[in-house]
């Protein structure tokens, strides 16, 4: 174990984590929730709503992930061209066309993030979500703000619920009767739906309810598991179509039916972001009694209006005679209020009781606008966020609309339509103002977080410099002897000065609190750490490695620095972030070629033909692997020209794309790759498999067999998979995890990681074991992409270690470029829809609350490439042997000794690892700066914020994995060697 480097890296991780958390706390928006509750009052001041209820009962059927194009039909397409989800729910469109006064269909647009919990909050409270809300989707807490469920409960209405148990977590005390079912097992397509169907129609027939809610999950789970192009999605939609038919047949005239989705799904079946496919859903409203007095002139069959999902809240509330929830910002859907208002519906202060000429749409919108006006006034009284000028303008707008109602013409329908448009304009302006208010960032916290990140980046940069200058080398028996060299006086002064300056700046803003004091202390501590590391390091010593490189081969180093600057600066451009996958391929191949060419002049003429031929082949292997991996890329929504790889689809989905025989060939080849790739890597890199420990090799083969068995099991037909027990789904992945963990324990306790002549061999086998787990988590479709990554790592290690004349920083930059390229080549993008949540169920039951383990599996799936490349850094540097002088047998050479030598790692390995961490740190800072500068950019939440989150998680993960590497590496650190000795070692090692 390398204790010094491990503790230093943990310090970097600590400061980096603190800076990231501070920055994100100021950047990710949070909404202030008012605790008020609405209570309708009529003109006389007595309790009661201005608009009496239109219906006594309501049935709400939520079909999770019901994308809008799932419910509309296309009768002009040929049968052989029909996609699995097309024309499977004809009842909705047919009812709208046959009975337009009784049925309405709308395009239902969700506010991102499109996760179920956040959508349910919007559908029940009418409030707007914020970006940070997405994190609580898997740990839902109860909703305490006003909602139409709360209003119904207060009025004594009976609420029945059946379906997704998320509702029970959000509203634990709102339902009279409930039948919840577990919702997280996306592999289970039928349990929730069958449970709802079992109780739905019998409870409707019982009549002992006022509001009945059913939440179906089969369509959503089918999308997560197979995507929208699998035949199972068509079967589920047909099941939902039959369910809607049966419910419509049971409705009475005083009942309204609402069928809608909470979000859509992408082409891969996922959701969470704000792409068009994710936010687009459908809303179907039906009642046996007419909802409108006649078909409107602007009605066009097949052309459907667009409404926001939060518009459901005031519309449903007024249809049922409920007060509109206090925090609501949605506006009523005018098409549901097209009848003339009764005399009791008129506003007492503006019109006579006997007047019944006012359009019901106006009354509904006026009640809605009054609720929003009260909300804005209450919000401005509790918070100073609302701009006074804008609030005054909105108030005057609302009062002007109310005055126009006094002069409303009884005979001209155009005047009433104008008033409806003005009320809608007021609602849109109020909603836009609130979105602007909730987009206010905490600039002081963001700047403080950036300063923390910059200081921690300085620490990550100074540590490898001190390592390369030999300033951490201690030959004394005391492990931390070098701590005595820390200038305590300078450190104390820097701590006091930094602390005083930060507190002074905070106190000048009048916001000095205990939290700010603690944050100032942490910042002062990190600055003091930089001062300690920079001790005895003059500017000349800091620039010494760069000066030496300029005298040697400066071209690859200039290219590496340029690549880093371009990559970091490109985060300021949304086009760069969108095209980052293509740019990473170009950067990595350019650095490969330049680094390889720069090493040739350093070789002796006699060695050039042999070494050039050997490493030219290695260069070609890495470049070809990079090119092949491009086939497995995913696509962003902004990449309209891109077609996602069919390998990203579930195995059974590929039958309809490439045919049964080719799909079987894909499965067989994937299993062969999993079984043989680790053995071939070890044979290629170690030359002889008999030099690998047989017990370890046996555990490795057993894990490969389990992974192959898991892939074969998942390729079975859906009808067979659904009949398997839960333990049969998770047994093989768990055995694979168990075998790999056993292999690590065996190698650790066997001492193979600290002594002996086989450290490089052991490290290759350990890397192969990690690759097996990563491949299992990635899935059978990405086996070939992960194999290309493994091949690039193993061959790239030889290629990088060959470049003795290239600086450690250039090697780290090259390694980071390859890591970034294979991140995109394993089906990922830096956006929310690319997160493959199905990885959370590899070896886990979906109905278990194992959030930590599931989250770890998702992270391994997303960042498989950084994991692999970080753990391979020791192999990219030369692993040598130090003679064990305490041994009795000193005559044997280290390479021939059985147990008389100690494996060591070149000092380049710790330095390269710290530079690798520094590179990711620079990317995190660049993403944070871009998010700060472009926080008002139109694409901030679509492009820049997700890129920031990916950079933050990647930087944290690399630090953690670096700590693991330092914990596993042996503790001996040889002094830096000259270039001549390095070259001599290269010639010796490659001639063996």
N, C-alpha and C positions, 0 to 999 in steps of 0.2 A: 504494500500500500504506500502510495506517495502522499504522505500526510501534509507536507508543506503546500504542494499544489492543490490538494483536495480542499484544505481549509481556505486558501486564497480564492479558489473557484466558488466555494460556498459564500464567501463574502461578496463576490461579484453577483451571484444569484440573489442574495438578500437585497443588496442595493438596487439591482435591476427590478426585482419584484415590487419593492416599495415605490420606485419611480413609476412603474407601469400602473399600479393601483391608484396612485395619486392622480396621474394623468387621466385615466379612464373615469375616475369619480367626477372629474370636471367636464369630461367630454360626452360620456353617455348620458342622455337626458332622462330625467325623471319627472313625473307629473305630480303636482300637488293635488291631493284628493280632499275635497271639502266634505265635512261630516254631516251636512244638512240633508234633509229629506223633504220632498215635495208634498204639498197638500192642496188639492184643488179648492178654489172658492169661487162662487158665482158672484154676480154683480151685487147682490144684497149682503154679501159678507158671510153667508151661511155656507157650511161645508157642502161640497158637491162640485163636479166638474162642469166646465162651460159646455162641453159637448157630451151629451149622454151616450151611453154605450150603444153600439150598433149590433154587437153580437154578445150573447151570454156565455158562450163557450169558445174555446180555441184548442185546436190540435196542432202541435208543432212537431214536425218530423225533420230532424237534422240528418242528412246523409253526408257523412264526413267526406271531404275532398270531391264533392259533386261539381266537377268543372262544367262550365256553361255548355260547351259543345257535346257533353254527354246527354243532354236532354233535348237538343234540337236535332231534327232529322234532315238528311240530305237524300231526296228521292231521285236525284239525277245521276247518282254515281252507280257504276256497275257493281253487281254483287261480288265479283271476284276482287274488286278494288276496295271493298269495305274494310275499314279497320275494326278491330275487335270491339271498340266501344261505340261504334256508329249505329244509329237507328235502333237502339235497344230499349229506349223509354218513350214509346210513341204516345202514351196516354196523356202526357202533359201538353204537348203541342197540339194534339187532336182536340183536347178539351178547350184550349184557348181559341182555336179557330172555329169550333162548333158553337161555343157558348161564351162569346167575348164579354158579355155583361156579368157573367158569373165567375170567370177565371181570368187571371192576369199572370203574365210571365215577364220577369225582369232579369236583366243582366246584373248580378249581385257582386259589387266590387268590394273587396276586403282591404283594410288598411294593414300594411306590413308592420310587424312581422306576422307571417301567416302560419302561426302555430295555434293549435286547438285552444289552449287555455286563454291566450290573448284574444282570440276571436270570440270566445264565449263571453269574455268580459265586455267586449264591444257590443255584442249582440244583446246583452242584458242591461247594461248601464248607459249605452250611447256615448261613452267616452272614447277619446282618441288614445291609442297606445303610444308607447315610446320604444326606442330601439332596445333599451336595456331590459324591457319586459320579457324578451324571448328567453332569457336565462332561467326563468322560473317555470317554464313549460312542463318540466319533469318533476317539479316539487311544488305543486299548486297549493296556495293558501286561500283561505276563505275570503270572499269579497264582502267588505264592510260598507261600501258606499251604496248609495241609493240605486235600486234597480226595479224593473217591472215585476220581478218575482217578489221582492220585498213589499211593494205596493199591493200586490194581489194577496199576500199573506196578511197584511194589516187589515184589509177589507174582508177577511174571513173566507176567502175563496179556497177551494180544495185543489191542490196541485199534485198531480201524479207524474212520476218520472220512471223511465226504464231505459237502460243503455249504458253509455260510457260513464264510468264511475268518476270522471273528472268533475261532473256536476255536483256530486256529493261532497267533494273537497271544496268546491267554490261556494256552495250553498248548503251547508250541512243541516240546517234547521228549517228549511223552506218548504219541504215536501210533506204532504199528508201520507202518501204511500210511495215507496220507491223500490225498484228492482235493479240495482246497479250491477255491472259486470266489469271485470278487469279489462283495461284498455291498452296496456303497453305491449302485449304480445302480438307483434305485427305478423307473425307467422300463422296466427289463428284467424282464419277468415270467417268463421261461422258462429263461434260461441256467443258473441255479443248480439249479432243479428238474429240468430235463432231464439235467443232469450227474449228479445224485444217482440218478435213475431208471436211468441207464445202468449204474451200478456196483452198485446196491443188491442186487437179486435175484441176480445172478451171484456176488457175494461171500458172500451168505447160503448159497448152494448149495455154495460151495467148502469151508465148514466150518473153515477155517484161521483162526479168530478166537475171542475170548472175549467181547468187548464191541464192538458195532458201533453207530456213531452216524451218523444222517443228519439234516441240518438243512435244511429247505425254506424258501424265502423268497418264493415266489410270492404267497401270500395276503397277506403283509405289504406287499409292493410294490404289489399291486393296491389295497390300502387306501390307501396313501400317494398313489397316482396317481389313483385314481378314487373311493375311498370304498367303503363296504360295500353300496351300493345300485346298483352297476354290474353288468351281466350277466357281466362278466369274473370277478367274485368267485365266482359260481356255477360257472363253468367250472373254476376252480382248485380249488374244494372237491370237485367231482366227480372231478377228477384225483387228489386226495388220497384219496378214498374207494376208487377203483380200486387205488391203490398199497397201501393197508392190506389190501385183500382179497388181493392177490398175495403180500404178506409173510406174512400169517397162514397161507396155504397151504403155506409153506416151512418153518414152525417145527417143531422137534422137541420132545419132551416135556420135555427139560431146559432149555428156553429160555423166557424171559419177554419179552414185548413191552410196551413203554411208549410210548404216543403222547400227546404233550402240547404245549401252547403255552407260550411264555415270557411272554406278556401278551395282552391283548385289543386293541381299537381303539375309538375314539370314533365318533360318527355321521359325522364328517368323514374317518375313516380314519386318524387320527393316534394317537399314544400318547406317554407320558412322564410323565403325571401320576398321580393317584390316584382318578380317577372310577371308578364301578362298572363301566363298560364296558371301561376300561383294565386293571383289576386282575383281571377275571374271565376265566379260561381253562378248559381242560378237561384232565383226566388220564384216559387209558384204559389199563388194565392187563389183559393177556390172556396165557394160557398154555394149550397143549393139555392139560396135566395140571391137575387141580383144585387151586386155591389154598385152598379151604376144604372141611371135611369134610361140610358140609351147609348148606342155605340157612337163614340166621338168621331168627329170628321177627320181627325189626324191619325186614326187607327189604320195601320198597314199590316196585313198578315205577313208574318215572317220577319218583321222589323220590330225589335224589342228595345224598350227604353233601359237606360242604365241608372241604377240607384246605388247609393253607398250602403254598406251593411249596417252602419249605425242608424240609418234611416228607418230600420225596422222598429227600433225602440219607441219613438213617439207615435208611429203609425199603429203598432199593436196596442199601445197604452190607450190611445183614444178610441180605437175600435172596441175595446173591452170596457171603456169607461173608467180607466185608471189614471191617476195623476202621472204626468210625464216625469221620469226620474230627474232629480235635481241637477246632476252633472252631465246631463245629455247635451250633445251638440249636433245630433242628427236632426234632419227635417222630415216632416211627414211626407209620405208618397201621395201626391195629389190624386193619382188615378184610383186610389182606394176610397176617395171621398168625393165622388162625382154627383151625388144626389143633392137635391135642394134641402136646405136646412129647415127644420121645424122651428116654430116661433120660439120655443124654449131654448133654442140654440143661439139666439142672438145676444150680442153683447149689450148689457143693460145701459151702459154709459154712452153708447154710441148710436143705438137704434131703438125703435119702439118694439115692445113685446109682440105686437100683432103682425109685425112685418116678417114674412117668410120668404122673401125674394133673394136672400143672401145665399150664395153658393156655399155648399158645405166645405169645399176646399179652403175657402177663405177663413171660415171659423176654425178649422183644424190648424191651418198655418198660423193664425193669429194666436191661438192658445200655445202653440209651439214657440212662437217668437216671444211671447210674454215669459215663458219659462226660461228661455235663453237670456233674455234681458235681465231677469232676476238673478240668474247664475253669474252673469258678467259683473253686475253691481256688487254681489256678495264676494266674488273673487277679488275685485279691486279693493274692497274694504279690508281683506285679510292679507293681501299681497300687493306689492308695488310693481309687479311685473307688467301689468297692463299699461300701455302708454295712455296718458290722460287725454291727449288730442284724439287718438283713434277711438277711445271709449266714448268720448263726447260726440264724435261724429256718428258712431253707431246708435247712440241714444237718440240723437236728433233724427236719424233715419227712421227709427222705430216709431217715434212720435209723429213723424210726418205721414207714415203709412196709416196710423190710427186716425189721423185727421181726415185722410182721404176716404176712410170708410163712412164718415158722416155724409159725404157728398156723393156716395156711390149711386150710380143710376140703376133704377129698378128694371129698366127695359133693355139696356145695352149690355149684352154679354161680353162685349169687348172690354168694357170698363172693369168687369170682374176679372177677366183674364189678365188685364194689366196689373190689377192689385195683387193677384196671385204671383205674378212675375216679380213684383217689387218685394213681397214678403220673402220669396225665395232668394232674391238678391241680398236682403238683409241677413238671412241665415248663412248664406255663403260667405259674406264678409265677416260675420262673427266667427265662423269656423276657421277662416284664413287667419284672423287675428290670434286666435288661440293656438293655432299651429306655430305661428311666429313666436308667441310668448314661450311656448314649451320648447322652442329651439334655442333658448338662451343658454349659453355655455358659461361655466365657471372659469373665467380666464385666469385668475390667480392660481387656482389649483392646476390648471393645464400647464402654465408656465413653470410652476414649482416641480411638477412631474417631469417636464422636459429637462430642467436643470439636474434633477436626480439622475435621469438617464444619461445625460452628458458626463456627469461625474463618474458614474459607474462604467461608462465606456472608456474614460481615461484610465480607470483602474485596470480594465481588461486589456488595454493597450500597453500599459507600463509593465505589467507582470511578465509577458513573454520577452520584453526587452531585457529585463533584469535576468531572466533565465538564460538568454543567449549571451549576455555579458558575464555570466558566471557569478552573479551577485547573490544567488541563492544557494550556492554550493557551500556546504559546511562539512569539514572533515573531522570535526570534534565529536565527542560522544554525545554532546547535548544536541538534541534534535532541533530545538528552536534557539540555537546560539545567536543566529543573525538578528533576533528580536532586540538584542542589546544595542544594535546599531541604530535603532529608531530614535530620531531626535525628539525627545519628549517635549522639549521647550517649544520647538516649532509647531509640533502637533497641537499642543495646548493653546498656543496663541492663535493658530488658524481656526481651531474650534470656537474659541471665544469670539473672534472677529466675525466669523460666519454666522454664529448664533445671534450676535447683536444686530447685524445688518438685517437678517431676515425678520427678526422680531420688530425692529424699527420700522421696516416697510409695512409689516402687517398692522402694527399699531397705528400708523398714519392713516390706514383705511378704516380704522375703527372696528376691526374684526379680529382682535387678538383674543384667542380662546385657548383652552387646554390642548385642543386638537392641533391648532396651528403651532403652539409651543413645542409639542412633541415632534411634529413634522420638521420644524426648524432644527431641533436637536439631531434628528436623523440626517438631515442634509449636512449639518456641521460635522457630524461624525464621518460621513463619506468624504467630505473635502479633506478632513484630517488624514484619512486613509491615503488619499492621493498624495498629500504632502509627505507622508511616511515612505511611500513607494518611490517618490521622486528624489529622495534624499541621496546625496552624493552623485546625482545624475545631472551633469551639466548638459547644455544644449549640444555640445560636441559629441558627448557620449550617446545621447539619444539619437543623433543623426549619423552616428558612426556606421551602423549597418547599411544605411542608405548610401553613404559615401563609398563604402567598399563595393556595393553592388553596382554603382555607377562606373566604377573602374573595371568591373568585370563584365557581366552581361546585363545591361540595363533595360533591354527591350521588353522581355517578359514581365519585369517588375513594373515598368511604366504601363504596360497593357493591363496588368492586374489592378493597378490603382485606378486607371481610366475606367475599367469595367465596373469597379465598385462605385465610383462616383456617378457614372451614368445610370447604374441600377438604382442607386439611392435617389438621385435627382429625378429619375423618371417617375417616381411616385407622385410628383406634382402634376402629372398628366393622366387624365382618365383613359386616354387612348393607349398609353404605355401600359397601364395596369391591365387593360383588356387584352393587349397583345403580348403580355409578359411571357406566356408559354412559348411563343415563337422566338422571342428574343433570347431566352435562356438557352435554347438549343444553339443559336448562333454564337453567343458568348462562350459557352463551354467548348465548342469545337475550335473556335479561334484561339483560346488559351491553350488548348491541347496542342495544336500545331506549333504555335510560337514557342511554348515551353520545350517541346521535343526538339525543335530545330536549334534552340539556343544551347542545348547540351552537347551537340555534335562537335563544335570546335574545341571543347574541353578535353576530348579524348585523344589519346596517343594515336598516331597514324596506324600502328599495327593493330590496334583494337577496334578501329572504326568499322571495318566491314562486318565483323562478327556481331558487334554490339548494335550497329545500325540496323542490320537485318533482323535481329531479335526484337528490338524495340519498335521498329517500324511495323512489324506484325502486331505488336501489342497496341500501338496507336490505331491501326486499322480496326482491330477488334472492338476497341472502345467506341470509336466513331460509328461503326456499323451498328453496334448495340444501341447507341443513342438514336440513330435514325430509325431503327426498327421499332423502338419504344414509342415513337410518335403515333403509331397506329392506334394506340390504346388511350389517347387523350379524350377527355371530356370536353364539353362545349359550354361557354357562357351564353347567356341570353343575348348579349350584345354581339356575339359572333354569329350573325345571321347566315353566313356562308358555310358555317361549320356543321358537319353531320357527326353526332356522337357515335363512337365505336360500338358495334354490336356486341363486343366483348364485355361491355359494361352492363349489359342486360343479364337477367337471370338465365340460367342454363335452359330451363324449359321454354323461355320466351324465344330463344334463338331457333327453335324448331320451325316457326313460321317465317323466319328471316333467311336461314341458310339451308334448311332442310334437315331431315332426321339423320341422314348418313354423315353429313358434315358436322352436325352437332355432336354426334357420337365420336367422330374423329377428334374433335376439339377436346372432349372429355378424356379420351385415351391419351392423347399427347400431353394434356395437362398433368395427368397422373404420372406419366413417365418422367416428365420434367421434375416434378416434386420428388420422385423417388431417386432419380439419378443425378440431378444437379448438384446436391451437396457432395456426393461421392466424386463426381468429376472435378469439382473445384478443389477438393482436397488432393486428388490425384495430380491435377495440373500444378498446384502450388507447392505440394509437399514431395512430389515425385514418387513416393512409395506409400501405399495405404497401410502396409504392415508397420509403419512407424507411428501410426495413430493408435491410441489406446483402444483395445478391442471392446472393452465395456462401454466406453463413451460412444464408439461407432455403433454398437448395438442399440443403445438408447436413441441415437440419431435415426437409425433405420426404422425403429419402432414408431417414432414420432412421424416420420414420412408416411409410413403405412397408414397410420391413423388419419392423417390429413387426406390421403387418397381415398380412404374409405368414407370420410365425411363428404368429399366432393361427389362420390358415386351415390351416396345416400340422398343428397340434395337434388340429384338429377332424376330421381324417381318421379313417376307421374303424381300429380297433385292428389288424385284419389287415394293413392297408397300412402303418401306422406301424412294425410289428415287422419289416417287410421293408426298411425304409430303413437306409442306412448311418449310422454314428454322426455323421459330419461333416454329414450332411444335417439332423440335428436341431439342431445348434449353429451352423450357418452364418449364418442370418438374425439371431439374437440377437447374435452376435459382430459382424456388420456394423453393426447398430444401435448397439452400444457404440462401434465404431470411428468412425462418422459423428459421434456426439455429442462424442467426445473430439477429433476433428479440428475440430469447430466451436469448441470451447473454445480450442484452440491457436490457431486463426485469429483469434479475437477478442482473445486476449491479445497475440499478436505484432503484430497490426494496430494496437494502441494504442487500440482503441475503448473500453477499460475505464478509461482515464485521461484522455483528451482528447476534445474534440468536444462537440457539442450533443446527442448522442444517447445519453447514459448511461442514462436511464430506458428508452429503446427497447431498448438492448442488454440491459439487465437483464431486461426482459420476455421477450425471445427466449431468453435463457439459462435463465430459469425454465421456459419451455415445453420446452426441450430436456431439462432434468432431469425434467420431468413425463412425457415420453415414455418415458424409462428406467424410472421408477417404475411406470408403467402396465404396461410389459412384465413387470416382476418381479411385480407384483400378479396378473397373469393376466387373461384375457379377461372373466371373470365380474365383475370389479371395475372395468372400464373406466368405467362410469357413475358409480360412487362416486368414483373419482379425478378424473373430469371435474367433478363437483360440488365437490370440494375445490379444483380449479384455478379454477373460477368464483368460489368464495367468496374465494380468495386475491386474485385480480385485482380483483374488485369491492370486496372488503373493504379493499384498499389505498387506493382512492379514498375510501371511507367513513371510514377511520381518519385519513388525512391531512387530511380536512375538519375534524376535531375539533381545531382549534387551541387551544381553551380547555380541553381535557381534558389532564390530566397525562400525562407519558410513562409513568408507572407504570400508569395505568389502561389505556392502549393496550396495554402489554405483557401485562397480565392478560387483556384481551379476546382478544388474539392467542393466548395460552396456552389459553384456554377453547376457542376454535375449533380449535386444534391437537389438544387432547384429544378433542374431539367427533369429529373425522374419523379419529382413531386407532381409535376403536371402530366407526366407520361404514365402515371398510375391512376388516371381517371379523375384527377382533382383539379379544382380551380379555386381561386381566392374569392369565393362568394358563398353565401349560405346554402343555396340549392345543391351545391356539390357535396355537402356533407352526407356521407353514406351511413345513415342510422341503422341500416340492417346489420352492420358489423357488431352492434351492441348485443346481438343474440347468438353470437358464435360461442357455444358452450354455456349459454345462460337461458333459463326459462324466461319467456317474456312477461309472465305474471309475477315475477319476483321483483322486490324493491331494491335490487342491487345496483344503485345508481353509480356508485364509485367504480365498480368493475365494468359496468356498461360504458361509462364515460371513458375509461381507460382503453377499452377496445375500439371505440370510435376514434380516439386520438391516435392509436396505433395504425388504424386504417388510413387516416388523413396524412399522418407524418411518417409513413413507413420509410420513405426515402431518407429524410434527415436522421432517423434512427439508425439505418444501415450504414450511412456514410460517417456518422459520428463515431460509432463503435469501431469502424475500420481505420480510423486515423493512426493508431499505433502500427498498423501494417503498412501504411504509406511512408513510414520512416523506418530506417534500418534497425532491425533487432539483432543485437550482438550478444556475445557471451563474455562474462567476466570470469577469469580463473578463480576458483575457490582456493586461496592460499592456505586455508586451514585444513585442507584435505591432505591425507597422507600420501596419496598417489598424485604427485605433481608432474609425472613424466608424460601423462596422457594429454593430448591436445583437447581443448574444449569441445570440439565437434565430435570427438571419438569417446569422450568420457561418458560413463553411464550415469553417475550422480555426483561428479566432482566439479561441477561448474555451476555458475549462477547466470540465468538469463537476464539481460539488461536491455534497456531501450535507449536509443540515442536521445540526446537532449532536444533534438528537433521535435520529438513527439509531444512533450508538454507545451512547447512553444507553438507548434502548429495547432494544437487543440485550443489554446487560448486565442490565437488569431482567428480560428474558426468561430469561436464564441464572439469575438470582437466584430467579425463580419456581420453576424446576425444581429448584434447590438446596433450596428450602424443602420441596418435595414429597419429595425424597430424605431430608431430615432427619426429616420427619414419618413417613415409612415406616420409617425406622430406629428412631425412638422407639417406634412402635407394635410393631415386632418385638421390641424390648427389653422393653417392659412386658408384652406378651402372649406371651412366649416359651413359657409353659406352657399357652397356650390350645389347645383341641382342634383348632382350624383353623389353627394357626400355619404348618404346612407346606403346607396346601392353599390358603390365602388370603393370609396376611400375608407369608410368605417370597417367593412369586412376585411380589407387588406391590412388595416391596422391590427385587427384582432388576430389574423393569421400570423402576422409578424411577431406579435407579442407571445402567442402560444409557442411558436417555433423557437424564439429566443429562450424562453423558459425551458423548453424541452431539451434543447441542446446543452444548456448549463447542467441540467439534471443528469443527462447521459454522460457529459464530461466528468461529472463527479463519480459516476459509476466506473468509467474508464480508469480514473486515478485510483479508485479503490481496488481495482483488479491488477493494475500494473505493479511490477516489482519496484522496490524503493531505491535501488542504486541509480545514481545519475552520473554518467561519465562526463568529464569536461569536454567542451567543444573541441572538435578536431579540425585540422587544417583541410583545405580543399584537396591537397595532394594525397593525404591519407584517405580522404573520402573516395577519391577516384581510384586509389589502389584497392580499397575495399570493394568497390563496385566491380573492378576487373576480376578480383578474386572470387566474389560471390557468384558472378555470372559465368565464370568458367567452371564452376563446380557442377 
